[in-house]
Every structure is written in C-alpha cells, then in structure tokens.
Amino acid sequence: IEGMSCQHCVRAVDAALREVPGVTVEAVDVGRATVGLDPTRTTRDVVADAVRDAGYDVASVDGSAVDGATA
C-alpha cells in the first residue's frame, strides 16, 4: 500500500478494510495489510478499491490462499 507513512495511515486503512463485508483484518502496518477474504462475499478488487477510497494506492495484491490476500 503506497502513501502510508504513519499510525494515522494505519488506522485509516484498518478502518476502511473493516467496513468491507467478508473481510477479516489480520494486520495493518505502514505499507501493507494482511486480510482474510470470504470469496462468497467480496473480491480482491473490492478490497483494493476500499484502500484507494481511503486515499492510498495499492501497488499489488498478493494471495496464495483463496481466503487470504496481502495488499
């Protein structure tokens, strides 16, 4: 996640992610977030859009499991 530089940014991204149905926030740090996804309720694109709507850029979305993604 690009544009994050402080704990305010961490809180803003955390709050945005928690508003997405089907997302379980595991960790948010400066520059990255790890979330669990319920693929029946949301997609990686929706998660990335939530981060963008909070004012940050998503450089990439990685995920090795169907129910998890790291932004």
Helices and strands as residue ranges (DSSP letters): H 7-18, E 23-29, E 32-37, H 44-53, E 68-70
